[in-house]
């Protein structure tokens, strides 16, 4: 209750200044339930704001731990029934088990399950100093977990936050701002004491030291923050081409997509709030393909236009849920992708070779005739032709890849999210609009969460039921 009161106070008092950092509780609840956190999993929010996702993760996993401990105790009590024990012996057994139960949930003991949850499983950072402090206090008021939260640039590794480390990433990153070419890593971004380095090296091993080394090299080279990422290069794989290409400014939400994917372990899950342009802007196709190359798209849930009105944002947003490929899935994807590229290359090679030879002959003839205009025209035609064919091959190989590495994706258009445009609770529950054609007997389970679970259980049956209903209409 103290935590809820704290958030309520901040939301009303500072809405004009920092209210945009408060993701509506109904959206937080939905996203955390979609990724279904378990005990022992590690979460990070690289743009933690007021800490809403981290707090709810802590609460839900804590509830699971407490239920599990109580169940174990109840099972133990039941196991004593029917055993021939004296009352004294029975009381001793029960006291010992109760002491174990209490030790497991003693949040002040480093051996307890709740201490590990609060101190080893929750990480976040925010570039705004006030918000980082607010997040820490908010988490303390909700029961703790604040030790892993830092005032830090979410794009740069710090302490326990580095690539390939997390089971779950949940975040609502800032929209619309840009990371400029002049934004560079500073000494403050990598400042760590010798004692801290030794402690983190012992805790995280070579993965930590390698991650920090990458950032230190960028600092020494005075490289821009964007140099740490692939997306600013817009898919340029060739090292020489990447070196020639100097990325300009790039939207923060685009870099956060790559950052979140890189923070995940293989098989880790991501839930992220993104502006609609990420999903439908033709110029951002390379961002969508970047995601497809690294993770399985689980679900896309469209939010109503007014979802963030109360926070001062008018952009229409959607929720993206993905799961990073396991090593086996990544290997399979690469094999299918490489085979598709090779097949398309072979298909177009004869025609490209013939047209290239024809245009090169035209260039040579123009040179011999000392016709500069004709030579320039032929050179321009060759350049345009090769660029056009490169793009055509890319599109064809991508289409072939999607056809051969196909899987269903859950899509949902949410009409109600439990809050009004002013941020107050409304009379509609979260996601009341049902998808047509639910499996028989499940018509009452109309929330997006319940439908997603049905979809994951049996995608083919779910899709077939929807298709049948659409045909009937």
TIMAR-847736 format. One record per residue (C-alpha): x, y, z. Coordinates in nm, 4 decimals, always signed. Layout:
// TIMAR-847736
rec px:X | py:Y | pz:Z
...
***
This chain:
// TIMAR-847736
rec px:+0.0000 | py:+0.0000 | pz:+0.0000
rec px:+0.2885 | py:+0.2379 | pz:+0.0738
rec px:+0.4277 | py:+0.1736 | pz:-0.2715
rec px:+0.0953 | py:+0.2443 | pz:-0.4418
rec px:+0.0577 | py:+0.5643 | pz:-0.2402
rec px:+0.4111 | py:+0.6700 | pz:-0.3351
rec px:+0.3432 | py:+0.6254 | pz:-0.7079
rec px:+0.0074 | py:+0.8025 | pz:-0.6770
rec px:+0.1706 | py:+1.0984 | pz:-0.5054
rec px:+0.4463 | py:+1.1270 | pz:-0.7643
rec px:+0.2084 | py:+1.0848 | pz:-1.0544
rec px:-0.0096 | py:+1.3725 | pz:-0.9357
rec px:+0.2656 | py:+1.6022 | pz:-0.8087
rec px:+0.5238 | py:+1.5746 | pz:-1.0884
rec px:+0.3100 | py:+1.4784 | pz:-1.3874
rec px:+0.4097 | py:+1.7885 | pz:-1.5818
rec px:+0.7803 | py:+1.7234 | pz:-1.5280
rec px:+0.8397 | py:+1.3469 | pz:-1.5050
rec px:+0.4939 | py:+1.1966 | pz:-1.5460
rec px:+0.5939 | py:+1.0507 | pz:-1.8829
rec px:+0.8073 | py:+0.7956 | pz:-1.7011
rec px:+0.5063 | py:+0.6272 | pz:-1.5430
rec px:+0.3820 | py:+0.3457 | pz:-1.7634
rec px:+0.0136 | py:+0.2814 | pz:-1.6805
rec px:-0.0178 | py:+0.0024 | pz:-1.4246
rec px:-0.2567 | py:-0.1937 | pz:-1.6463
rec px:+0.0033 | py:-0.2047 | pz:-1.9250
rec px:+0.2794 | py:-0.2993 | pz:-1.6799
rec px:+0.0634 | py:-0.5804 | pz:-1.5428
rec px:-0.0233 | py:-0.7093 | pz:-1.8885
rec px:+0.3365 | py:-0.7069 | pz:-2.0115
rec px:+0.4762 | py:-0.8784 | pz:-1.7038
rec px:+0.2105 | py:-1.1494 | pz:-1.7256
rec px:+0.2864 | py:-1.2003 | pz:-2.0941
rec px:+0.6519 | py:-1.2857 | pz:-2.0231
rec px:+0.5515 | py:-1.4980 | pz:-1.7187
rec px:+0.8555 | py:-1.4502 | pz:-1.4901
rec px:+0.9839 | py:-1.7387 | pz:-1.2797
rec px:+1.2023 | py:-1.7655 | pz:-0.9721
rec px:+1.5705 | py:-1.7516 | pz:-1.0583
rec px:+1.5216 | py:-1.5472 | pz:-1.3750
rec px:+1.7020 | py:-1.2138 | pz:-1.4037
rec px:+1.5275 | py:-0.9003 | pz:-1.5303
rec px:+1.6552 | py:-0.5669 | pz:-1.6595
rec px:+1.4895 | py:-0.2424 | pz:-1.7643
rec px:+1.7494 | py:-0.0195 | pz:-1.9382
rec px:+1.5106 | py:+0.2784 | pz:-1.9207
rec px:+1.3593 | py:+0.2040 | pz:-1.5814
rec px:+1.1866 | py:+0.5367 | pz:-1.5104
rec px:+0.9937 | py:+0.4932 | pz:-1.1864
rec px:+1.0737 | py:+0.1207 | pz:-1.1758
rec px:+0.7232 | py:-0.0069 | pz:-1.2516
rec px:+0.8306 | py:-0.3188 | pz:-1.4427
rec px:+1.0997 | py:-0.4092 | pz:-1.1891
rec px:+0.8648 | py:-0.3635 | pz:-0.8948
rec px:+0.5926 | py:-0.5791 | pz:-1.0442
rec px:+0.8463 | py:-0.8482 | pz:-1.1363
rec px:+0.9627 | py:-0.8510 | pz:-0.7743
rec px:+0.6062 | py:-0.8701 | pz:-0.6412
rec px:+0.4942 | py:-1.1499 | pz:-0.8730
rec px:+0.8019 | py:-1.3679 | pz:-0.8213
rec px:+0.7888 | py:-1.3040 | pz:-0.4472
rec px:+0.4269 | py:-1.4233 | pz:-0.4441
rec px:+0.5333 | py:-1.7399 | pz:-0.6283
rec px:+0.8137 | py:-1.8037 | pz:-0.3792
rec px:+0.5830 | py:-1.7550 | pz:-0.0807
rec px:+0.3198 | py:-1.9859 | pz:-0.2312
rec px:+0.5831 | py:-2.2478 | pz:-0.3056
rec px:+0.7249 | py:-2.2311 | pz:+0.0476
rec px:+0.3766 | py:-2.2601 | pz:+0.1972
rec px:+0.2965 | py:-2.5539 | pz:-0.0310
rec px:+0.6152 | py:-2.7327 | pz:+0.0705
rec px:+0.5264 | py:-2.6812 | pz:+0.4367
rec px:+0.1689 | py:-2.8020 | pz:+0.3845
rec px:+0.2977 | py:-3.1100 | pz:+0.1977
rec px:+0.5357 | py:-3.1822 | pz:+0.4843
rec px:+0.2557 | py:-3.1535 | pz:+0.7417
rec px:+0.0435 | py:-3.3894 | pz:+0.5299
rec px:+0.3338 | py:-3.6350 | pz:+0.5058
rec px:+0.3387 | py:-3.6670 | pz:+0.8853
rec px:-0.0195 | py:-3.7868 | pz:+0.8896
rec px:-0.0345 | py:-4.1577 | pz:+0.9468
rec px:+0.3214 | py:-4.1783 | pz:+1.0746
rec px:+0.3636 | py:-4.3235 | pz:+1.4216
rec px:+0.5288 | py:-4.0306 | pz:+1.5940
rec px:+0.5040 | py:-3.9072 | pz:+1.9489
rec px:+0.3579 | py:-3.5628 | pz:+1.9971
rec px:+0.7017 | py:-3.4381 | pz:+2.1018
rec px:+0.8689 | py:-3.5831 | pz:+1.7929
rec px:+0.5952 | py:-3.4448 | pz:+1.5668
rec px:+0.6351 | py:-3.1015 | pz:+1.7246
rec px:+1.0147 | py:-3.1141 | pz:+1.6736
rec px:+0.9750 | py:-3.2068 | pz:+1.3058
rec px:+0.7244 | py:-2.9269 | pz:+1.2511
rec px:+0.9453 | py:-2.6745 | pz:+1.4285
rec px:+1.2470 | py:-2.7708 | pz:+1.2166
rec px:+1.0442 | py:-2.7429 | pz:+0.8962
rec px:+0.9005 | py:-2.4085 | pz:+1.0042
rec px:+1.2525 | py:-2.2790 | pz:+1.0702
rec px:+1.3523 | py:-2.3856 | pz:+0.7176
rec px:+1.0447 | py:-2.2133 | pz:+0.5780
rec px:+1.1248 | py:-1.8911 | pz:+0.7607
rec px:+1.4899 | py:-1.9057 | pz:+0.6529
rec px:+1.3853 | py:-1.9408 | pz:+0.2875
rec px:+1.1856 | py:-1.6163 | pz:+0.2999
rec px:+1.4111 | py:-1.4143 | pz:+0.5330
rec px:+1.4940 | py:-1.1223 | pz:+0.3041
rec px:+1.7896 | py:-1.0231 | pz:+0.5279
rec px:+1.9688 | py:-1.3562 | pz:+0.4887
rec px:+2.1959 | py:-1.4048 | pz:+0.1869
rec px:+2.1019 | py:-1.7719 | pz:+0.1726
rec px:+1.7299 | py:-1.7045 | pz:+0.1395
rec px:+1.5294 | py:-1.7237 | pz:-0.1804
rec px:+1.3836 | py:-1.3764 | pz:-0.1285
rec px:+1.7264 | py:-1.2192 | pz:-0.0665
rec px:+1.8521 | py:-1.3646 | pz:-0.3944
rec px:+1.5422 | py:-1.2330 | pz:-0.5701
rec px:+1.5815 | py:-0.8813 | pz:-0.4292
rec px:+1.9597 | py:-0.8577 | pz:-0.4658
rec px:+2.0637 | py:-1.0755 | pz:-0.7605
rec px:+1.7721 | py:-1.0796 | pz:-1.0043
rec px:+1.6634 | py:-0.7160 | pz:-1.0571
rec px:+1.8579 | py:-0.4577 | pz:-1.2601
rec px:+1.7784 | py:-0.1272 | pz:-1.4219
rec px:+1.9146 | py:+0.2136 | pz:-1.5075
rec px:+1.7919 | py:+0.5541 | pz:-1.6071
rec px:+1.9829 | py:+0.8465 | pz:-1.7554
rec px:+1.7818 | py:+1.0931 | pz:-1.5464
rec px:+1.9346 | py:+1.1243 | pz:-1.1992
rec px:+1.6071 | py:+1.2203 | pz:-1.0347
rec px:+1.4241 | py:+0.9307 | pz:-1.1928
rec px:+1.6935 | py:+0.6822 | pz:-1.0888
rec px:+1.6606 | py:+0.8005 | pz:-0.7276
rec px:+1.2812 | py:+0.7954 | pz:-0.7548
rec px:+1.2974 | py:+0.4396 | pz:-0.8899
rec px:+1.5140 | py:+0.3271 | pz:-0.5982
rec px:+1.2793 | py:+0.4823 | pz:-0.3427
rec px:+0.9760 | py:+0.3396 | pz:-0.5205
rec px:+1.1254 | py:-0.0101 | pz:-0.5054
rec px:+1.2143 | py:+0.0281 | pz:-0.1372
rec px:+0.8545 | py:+0.1280 | pz:-0.0651
rec px:+0.7327 | py:-0.1826 | pz:-0.2503
rec px:+0.9617 | py:-0.4206 | pz:-0.0637
rec px:+1.3118 | py:-0.3716 | pz:-0.2126
rec px:+1.5166 | py:-0.4807 | pz:-0.5125
rec px:+1.6652 | py:-0.1306 | pz:-0.5544
rec px:+2.0323 | py:-0.2319 | pz:-0.5310
rec px:+2.0600 | py:-0.3180 | pz:-0.9010
rec px:+1.9221 | py:+0.0176 | pz:-1.0214
rec px:+2.1699 | py:+0.2821 | pz:-1.1410
rec px:+2.1754 | py:+0.6403 | pz:-1.2611
rec px:+2.3392 | py:+0.5557 | pz:-1.5916
rec px:+2.3038 | py:+0.5743 | pz:-1.9698
rec px:+2.0979 | py:+0.2698 | pz:-2.0658
rec px:+2.3029 | py:+0.2184 | pz:-2.3832
rec px:+2.6286 | py:+0.1611 | pz:-2.1950
rec px:+2.7310 | py:-0.1341 | pz:-1.9782
rec px:+2.7507 | py:-0.0793 | pz:-1.6047
rec px:+2.8187 | py:-0.3228 | pz:-1.3208
rec px:+2.5863 | py:-0.6220 | pz:-1.3690
rec px:+2.4181 | py:-0.4816 | pz:-1.6816
rec px:+2.5881 | py:-0.6114 | pz:-1.9951
rec px:+2.5224 | py:-0.8198 | pz:-2.3055
rec px:+2.3864 | py:-1.1742 | pz:-2.2971
rec px:+2.2969 | py:-1.1696 | pz:-1.9284
rec px:+1.9192 | py:-1.1421 | pz:-1.8840
rec px:+1.6250 | py:-1.3798 | pz:-1.9037
rec px:+1.3727 | py:-1.0961 | pz:-1.9266
rec px:+1.3845 | py:-0.7386 | pz:-2.0554
rec px:+1.0776 | py:-0.5209 | pz:-1.9990
rec px:+1.0939 | py:-0.1543 | pz:-2.0907
rec px:+0.9130 | py:+0.1546 | pz:-2.2138
rec px:+1.2017 | py:+0.3519 | pz:-2.3702
rec px:+1.1840 | py:+0.7235 | pz:-2.4532
rec px:+1.0402 | py:+0.7986 | pz:-2.7986
rec px:+1.1314 | py:+1.0647 | pz:-3.0501
rec px:+1.4668 | py:+1.1807 | pz:-2.9148
rec px:+1.7850 | py:+1.1276 | pz:-3.1129
rec px:+2.1281 | py:+0.9901 | pz:-3.0349
rec px:+2.3550 | py:+1.2348 | pz:-3.2151
rec px:+2.6964 | py:+1.1636 | pz:-3.3722
rec px:+2.8364 | py:+1.4062 | pz:-3.1149
rec px:+2.7043 | py:+1.1932 | pz:-2.8244
rec px:+3.0127 | py:+1.0151 | pz:-2.6995
rec px:+3.1069 | py:+0.7855 | pz:-2.4139
rec px:+3.2538 | py:+0.9794 | pz:-2.1232
rec px:+3.4830 | py:+0.8852 | pz:-1.8362
rec px:+3.1831 | py:+0.9006 | pz:-1.6061
rec px:+3.0062 | py:+0.6312 | pz:-1.8126
rec px:+3.2792 | py:+0.3773 | pz:-1.7381
rec px:+3.4097 | py:+0.4927 | pz:-1.4020
rec px:+3.4626 | py:+0.1875 | pz:-1.1812
rec px:+3.6904 | py:+0.1424 | pz:-0.8822
rec px:+3.9459 | py:-0.1371 | pz:-0.8698
rec px:+3.7511 | py:-0.2988 | pz:-0.5873
rec px:+3.4301 | py:-0.2891 | pz:-0.7920
rec px:+3.6027 | py:-0.4400 | pz:-1.0952
rec px:+3.7406 | py:-0.7231 | pz:-0.8859
rec px:+3.4015 | py:-0.7847 | pz:-0.7261
rec px:+3.2139 | py:-0.7845 | pz:-1.0574
rec px:+3.4791 | py:-1.0005 | pz:-1.2232
rec px:+3.4392 | py:-1.2584 | pz:-0.9476
rec px:+3.0603 | py:-1.2435 | pz:-0.9746
rec px:+3.0214 | py:-1.2436 | pz:-1.3548
rec px:+3.3514 | py:-1.3745 | pz:-1.4911
rec px:+3.4881 | py:-1.3261 | pz:-1.8426
rec px:+3.1530 | py:-1.2083 | pz:-1.9809
rec px:+3.1767 | py:-0.8971 | pz:-1.7629
rec px:+3.5399 | py:-0.8179 | pz:-1.8462
rec px:+3.4801 | py:-0.8624 | pz:-2.2209
rec px:+3.1736 | py:-0.6393 | pz:-2.2088
rec px:+3.3591 | py:-0.3639 | pz:-2.0244
rec px:+3.6549 | py:-0.3923 | pz:-2.2615
rec px:+3.4330 | py:-0.3090 | pz:-2.5598
rec px:+3.3154 | py:+0.0102 | pz:-2.3923
rec px:+3.6665 | py:+0.1098 | pz:-2.2828
rec px:+3.7953 | py:+0.0706 | pz:-2.6392
rec px:+3.5180 | py:+0.3007 | pz:-2.7647
rec px:+3.6118 | py:+0.5522 | pz:-2.4938
rec px:+3.9790 | py:+0.5457 | pz:-2.5927
rec px:+3.8872 | py:+0.5913 | pz:-2.9598
rec px:+3.6544 | py:+0.8820 | pz:-2.8689
rec px:+3.3904 | py:+0.6989 | pz:-3.0696
rec px:+3.0249 | py:+0.8059 | pz:-3.0672
rec px:+2.7760 | py:+0.5988 | pz:-2.8690
rec px:+2.6204 | py:+0.4891 | pz:-3.1977
rec px:+2.9429 | py:+0.3072 | pz:-3.2869
rec px:+2.8568 | py:+0.0445 | pz:-3.0242
rec px:+2.5553 | py:-0.0603 | pz:-3.2318
rec px:+2.4848 | py:-0.2221 | pz:-3.5686
rec px:+2.1538 | py:-0.0547 | pz:-3.6543
rec px:+2.2973 | py:+0.2918 | pz:-3.7286
rec px:+2.4828 | py:+0.1269 | pz:-4.0177
rec px:+2.1497 | py:+0.0100 | pz:-4.1663
rec px:+2.2512 | py:-0.3470 | pz:-4.2317
rec px:+2.5931 | py:-0.2859 | pz:-4.3851
rec px:+2.7750 | py:-0.6114 | pz:-4.3145
rec px:+3.1001 | py:-0.5444 | pz:-4.4958
rec px:+3.3622 | py:-0.4040 | pz:-4.2557
rec px:+3.5107 | py:-0.1712 | pz:-4.5159
rec px:+3.1680 | py:-0.0357 | pz:-4.6028
rec px:+3.0875 | py:+0.0133 | pz:-4.2351
rec px:+3.4126 | py:+0.2045 | pz:-4.1898
rec px:+3.3252 | py:+0.4379 | pz:-4.4783
rec px:+2.9695 | py:+0.4843 | pz:-4.3551
rec px:+2.9496 | py:+0.7482 | pz:-4.0832
rec px:+2.6130 | py:+0.7050 | pz:-3.9136
rec px:+2.4235 | py:+1.0222 | pz:-3.8394
rec px:+2.1656 | py:+1.0739 | pz:-3.5705
rec px:+1.9340 | py:+0.7849 | pz:-3.4941
rec px:+1.6129 | py:+0.7582 | pz:-3.2932
rec px:+1.6545 | py:+0.6409 | pz:-2.9366
rec px:+1.3801 | py:+0.3799 | pz:-2.9690
rec px:+1.5693 | py:+0.2154 | pz:-3.2563
rec px:+1.8883 | py:+0.1849 | pz:-3.0526
rec px:+1.6900 | py:+0.0570 | pz:-2.7547
rec px:+1.5592 | py:-0.2300 | pz:-2.9685
rec px:+1.9139 | py:-0.3434 | pz:-3.0443
rec px:+2.0281 | py:-0.2789 | pz:-2.6874
rec px:+1.7476 | py:-0.4909 | pz:-2.5424
rec px:+1.8095 | py:-0.7790 | pz:-2.7816
rec px:+2.1807 | py:-0.7750 | pz:-2.7019
rec px:+2.1151 | py:-0.7800 | pz:-2.3263
rec px:+1.9107 | py:-1.0997 | pz:-2.3549
rec px:+2.0468 | py:-1.4480 | pz:-2.3054
rec px:+1.9716 | py:-1.6964 | pz:-2.5859
rec px:+1.6075 | py:-1.7879 | pz:-2.5271
rec px:+1.5448 | py:-1.4710 | pz:-2.3232
rec px:+1.2169 | py:-1.2777 | pz:-2.3591
rec px:+1.1633 | py:-0.9103 | pz:-2.4398
rec px:+0.8544 | py:-0.6957 | pz:-2.3939
rec px:+0.8920 | py:-0.3372 | pz:-2.5178
rec px:+0.6639 | py:-0.0393 | pz:-2.5839
rec px:+0.7331 | py:+0.1090 | pz:-2.9286
rec px:+0.5819 | py:+0.3812 | pz:-3.1493
rec px:+0.3698 | py:+0.2604 | pz:-3.4395
rec px:+0.6219 | py:+0.3715 | pz:-3.7016
rec px:+0.8563 | py:+0.0907 | pz:-3.6039
rec px:+0.5956 | py:-0.1581 | pz:-3.7254
rec px:+0.4733 | py:+0.0072 | pz:-4.0465
rec px:+0.7159 | py:+0.2744 | pz:-4.1700
rec px:+0.8733 | py:+0.1501 | pz:-4.4985
rec px:+1.1992 | py:+0.3293 | pz:-4.4207
rec px:+1.2345 | py:+0.1227 | pz:-4.1013
rec px:+1.2129 | py:-0.2139 | pz:-4.2750
rec px:+1.5792 | py:-0.2725 | pz:-4.1885
rec px:+1.4905 | py:-0.2448 | pz:-3.8166
rec px:+1.2171 | py:-0.5071 | pz:-3.8489
rec px:+1.4522 | py:-0.7381 | pz:-4.0379
rec px:+1.7169 | py:-0.6852 | pz:-3.7698
rec px:+1.4689 | py:-0.8181 | pz:-3.5134
rec px:+1.3625 | py:-1.1098 | pz:-3.7335
rec px:+1.7271 | py:-1.2117 | pz:-3.7751
rec px:+1.7826 | py:-1.2383 | pz:-3.4003
rec px:+1.4555 | py:-1.3298 | pz:-3.2333
rec px:+1.1237 | py:-1.5038 | pz:-3.2804
rec px:+0.8356 | py:-1.2550 | pz:-3.2880
rec px:+0.5879 | py:-1.3784 | pz:-3.0269
rec px:+0.3180 | py:-1.1119 | pz:-3.0256
rec px:+0.2297 | py:-0.7575 | pz:-3.1287
rec px:-0.0445 | py:-0.5823 | pz:-2.9310
rec px:-0.1683 | py:-0.2479 | pz:-3.0642
rec px:-0.2672 | py:+0.0058 | pz:-2.7980
rec px:-0.5345 | py:+0.2735 | pz:-2.8355
rec px:-0.4248 | py:+0.6228 | pz:-2.9343
rec px:-0.4983 | py:+0.7653 | pz:-2.5894
rec px:-0.2947 | py:+0.5059 | pz:-2.3964
rec px:-0.0281 | py:+0.7585 | pz:-2.2942
rec px:-0.2285 | py:+1.0814 | pz:-2.3111
rec px:-0.2144 | py:+1.1186 | pz:-1.9331
rec px:+0.1661 | py:+1.1084 | pz:-1.9487
rec px:+0.1748 | py:+1.3846 | pz:-2.2088
rec px:+0.2471 | py:+1.1595 | pz:-2.5097
rec px:+0.0190 | py:+1.1516 | pz:-2.8143
rec px:+0.2027 | py:+0.8933 | pz:-3.0250
rec px:+0.0163 | py:+0.5700 | pz:-3.0951
rec px:+0.2143 | py:+0.2815 | pz:-2.9541
rec px:+0.2190 | py:-0.0968 | pz:-2.9659
rec px:+0.3695 | py:-0.3675 | pz:-2.7499
rec px:+0.6253 | py:-0.6011 | pz:-2.9065
rec px:+0.7081 | py:-0.9364 | pz:-2.7486
rec px:+0.9981 | py:-1.1432 | pz:-2.8842
rec px:+1.2155 | py:-1.4330 | pz:-2.7730
rec px:+1.5814 | py:-1.4309 | pz:-2.8682
rec px:+1.6821 | py:-1.7370 | pz:-3.0673
rec px:+1.8501 | py:-2.0168 | pz:-2.8803
rec px:+2.1828 | py:-2.1270 | pz:-3.0247
rec px:+2.0093 | py:-2.4115 | pz:-3.2109
rec px:+1.7435 | py:-2.1764 | pz:-3.3504
rec px:+2.0041 | py:-1.9202 | pz:-3.4539
rec px:+2.2002 | py:-2.1908 | pz:-3.6361
rec px:+1.8897 | py:-2.3128 | pz:-3.8173
rec px:+1.7899 | py:-1.9571 | pz:-3.9103
rec px:+2.1374 | py:-1.8840 | pz:-4.0490
rec px:+2.1302 | py:-2.2025 | pz:-4.2576
rec px:+1.7902 | py:-2.1193 | pz:-4.4058
rec px:+1.8914 | py:-1.7575 | pz:-4.4692
rec px:+2.2213 | py:-1.8510 | pz:-4.6363
rec px:+2.0501 | py:-2.1127 | pz:-4.8533
rec px:+1.7879 | py:-1.8574 | pz:-4.9628
rec px:+2.0554 | py:-1.5997 | pz:-5.0503
rec px:+2.2566 | py:-1.8582 | pz:-5.2447
rec px:+1.9489 | py:-1.9731 | pz:-5.4367
rec px:+1.8507 | py:-1.6198 | pz:-5.5359
rec px:+2.2084 | py:-1.5336 | pz:-5.6315
rec px:+2.2249 | py:-1.8377 | pz:-5.8585
rec px:+1.8881 | py:-1.7503 | pz:-6.0133
rec px:+1.9954 | py:-1.3989 | pz:-6.1182
rec px:+2.3663 | py:-1.4580 | pz:-6.1838
rec px:+2.3415 | py:-1.5317 | pz:-6.5608
rec px:+2.1227 | py:-1.2299 | pz:-6.6366
rec px:+2.3351 | py:-0.9989 | pz:-6.4211
rec px:+2.6555 | py:-1.1230 | pz:-6.5818
rec px:+2.5138 | py:-1.0731 | pz:-6.9307
rec px:+2.3816 | py:-0.7223 | pz:-6.8634
rec px:+2.7008 | py:-0.6215 | pz:-6.6832
rec px:+2.9106 | py:-0.7438 | pz:-6.9765
rec px:+2.6912 | py:-0.5521 | pz:-7.2212
rec px:+2.7182 | py:-0.2259 | pz:-7.0273
rec px:+3.0925 | py:-0.2644 | pz:-6.9701
rec px:+3.1338 | py:-0.3175 | pz:-7.3452
rec px:+2.9342 | py:+0.0019 | pz:-7.3974
rec px:+3.1666 | py:+0.1858 | pz:-7.1575
rec px:+3.4759 | py:+0.0548 | pz:-7.3395
rec px:+3.3323 | py:+0.1539 | pz:-7.6764
rec px:+3.2606 | py:+0.5039 | pz:-7.5480
rec px:+3.6149 | py:+0.5332 | pz:-7.4149
rec px:+3.7601 | py:+0.4311 | pz:-7.7526
rec px:+3.5325 | py:+0.6808 | pz:-7.9256
rec px:+3.6366 | py:+0.9416 | pz:-7.6665
rec px:+3.2680 | py:+1.0118 | pz:-7.6065
rec px:+3.2650 | py:+1.1275 | pz:-7.2420
rec px:+2.8887 | py:+1.1792 | pz:-7.2226
rec px:+2.8171 | py:+0.8334 | pz:-7.3591
rec px:+3.0699 | py:+0.6786 | pz:-7.1186
rec px:+2.9204 | py:+0.8571 | pz:-6.8160
rec px:+2.5693 | py:+0.7544 | pz:-6.9179
rec px:+2.6714 | py:+0.3888 | pz:-6.9502
rec px:+2.8566 | py:+0.3986 | pz:-6.6175
rec px:+2.5532 | py:+0.5512 | pz:-6.4465
rec px:+2.3279 | py:+0.2923 | pz:-6.6064
rec px:+2.5540 | py:+0.0096 | pz:-6.4833
rec px:+2.5657 | py:+0.1501 | pz:-6.1307
rec px:+2.1877 | py:+0.1897 | pz:-6.1165
rec px:+2.1322 | py:-0.1578 | pz:-6.2604
rec px:+2.3605 | py:-0.3260 | pz:-6.0050
rec px:+2.2005 | py:-0.1331 | pz:-5.7181
rec px:+1.8520 | py:-0.2264 | pz:-5.8422
rec px:+1.9437 | py:-0.5929 | pz:-5.8726
rec px:+2.1086 | py:-0.5962 | pz:-5.5300
rec px:+1.7877 | py:-0.4687 | pz:-5.3742
rec px:+1.5759 | py:-0.7106 | pz:-5.5776
rec px:+1.7890 | py:-1.0047 | pz:-5.4665
rec px:+1.7654 | py:-0.8899 | pz:-5.1069
rec px:+1.3869 | py:-0.8688 | pz:-5.1240
rec px:+1.3527 | py:-1.2062 | pz:-5.2948
rec px:+1.5862 | py:-1.3831 | pz:-5.0526
rec px:+1.4048 | py:-1.2260 | pz:-4.7557
rec px:+1.0692 | py:-1.3421 | pz:-4.8930
rec px:+1.2097 | py:-1.6918 | pz:-4.9455
rec px:+1.3524 | py:-1.6904 | pz:-4.5932
rec px:+1.0166 | py:-1.5965 | pz:-4.4405
rec px:+0.8447 | py:-1.8676 | pz:-4.6400
rec px:+1.0865 | py:-2.1364 | pz:-4.5228
rec px:+1.1384 | py:-2.0123 | pz:-4.1659
rec px:+0.7718 | py:-1.9561 | pz:-4.1027
rec px:+0.5916 | py:-1.9441 | pz:-3.7672
rec px:+0.2664 | py:-1.7922 | pz:-3.6350
rec px:+0.2598 | py:-1.4547 | pz:-3.4579
rec px:-0.0113 | py:-1.3426 | pz:-3.2150
rec px:-0.1653 | py:-1.0069 | pz:-3.3188
rec px:-0.4173 | py:-0.8131 | pz:-3.1140
rec px:-0.5829 | py:-0.4723 | pz:-3.1404
rec px:-0.6628 | py:-0.3532 | pz:-2.7863
rec px:-0.9586 | py:-0.1187 | pz:-2.7546
rec px:-0.9604 | py:-0.0868 | pz:-2.3753
rec px:-0.6612 | py:-0.0874 | pz:-2.1413
rec px:-0.8250 | py:-0.0111 | pz:-1.8071
rec px:-0.7536 | py:+0.3629 | pz:-1.7946
rec px:-0.9089 | py:+0.6752 | pz:-1.9425
rec px:-0.7305 | py:+0.9424 | pz:-2.1444
rec px:-0.6775 | py:+1.1346 | pz:-1.8184
rec px:-0.5081 | py:+0.8401 | pz:-1.6535
rec px:-0.7951 | py:+0.7493 | pz:-1.4262
rec px:-0.9348 | py:+0.3935 | pz:-1.4026
rec px:-1.2297 | py:+0.3439 | pz:-1.6385
rec px:-1.5148 | py:+0.0963 | pz:-1.6273
rec px:-1.3637 | py:-0.1310 | pz:-1.8933
rec px:-1.1260 | py:-0.4083 | pz:-1.7989
rec px:-0.7986 | py:-0.4582 | pz:-1.9810
rec px:-0.8426 | py:-0.5694 | pz:-2.3445
rec px:-1.2158 | py:-0.6515 | pz:-2.3497
rec px:-1.2472 | py:-0.6759 | pz:-2.7253
rec px:-1.2396 | py:-1.0484 | pz:-2.8141
rec px:-1.0720 | py:-1.2060 | pz:-3.1129
rec px:-1.3300 | py:-1.3803 | pz:-3.3293
rec px:-1.3549 | py:-1.7581 | pz:-3.3308
rec px:-1.2189 | py:-1.8661 | pz:-2.9943
rec px:-1.2073 | py:-2.2449 | pz:-2.9473
rec px:-1.5371 | py:-2.3863 | pz:-2.8256
rec px:-1.5917 | py:-2.3429 | pz:-2.4533
rec px:-1.3432 | py:-2.0554 | pz:-2.4292
rec px:-1.5668 | py:-1.7683 | pz:-2.5392
rec px:-1.5651 | py:-1.6159 | pz:-2.1933
rec px:-1.1849 | py:-1.5832 | pz:-2.1936
rec px:-1.1737 | py:-1.2628 | pz:-2.3919
rec px:-0.8665 | py:-1.0834 | pz:-2.2542
rec px:-0.5579 | py:-1.0578 | pz:-2.4733
rec px:-0.3563 | py:-1.2430 | pz:-2.2117
rec px:-0.5919 | py:-1.5432 | pz:-2.2031
rec px:-0.6109 | py:-1.5536 | pz:-2.5808
rec px:-0.2339 | py:-1.5383 | pz:-2.6097
rec px:-0.2045 | py:-1.8363 | pz:-2.3767
rec px:-0.4562 | py:-2.0291 | pz:-2.5851
rec px:-0.2656 | py:-1.9313 | pz:-2.8975
rec px:+0.0664 | py:-2.0527 | pz:-2.7540
rec px:-0.0923 | py:-2.3799 | pz:-2.6429
rec px:-0.2150 | py:-2.4670 | pz:-2.9932
rec px:-0.1532 | py:-2.1997 | pz:-3.2621
rec px:-0.2950 | py:-2.4076 | pz:-3.5494
rec px:-0.6259 | py:-2.4750 | pz:-3.3723
rec px:-0.6524 | py:-2.1119 | pz:-3.2651
rec px:-0.5906 | py:-1.9769 | pz:-3.6158
rec px:-0.8216 | py:-2.2364 | pz:-3.7729
rec px:-1.1042 | py:-2.1332 | pz:-3.5382
rec px:-1.0604 | py:-1.7666 | pz:-3.6292
rec px:-1.0500 | py:-1.8454 | pz:-4.0010
rec px:-1.3665 | py:-2.0534 | pz:-3.9738
rec px:-1.5482 | py:-1.7702 | pz:-3.8011
rec px:-1.4317 | py:-1.5153 | pz:-4.0597
rec px:-1.5501 | py:-1.7382 | pz:-4.3464
rec px:-1.8903 | py:-1.7738 | pz:-4.1783
rec px:-1.9206 | py:-1.3964 | pz:-4.1556
***
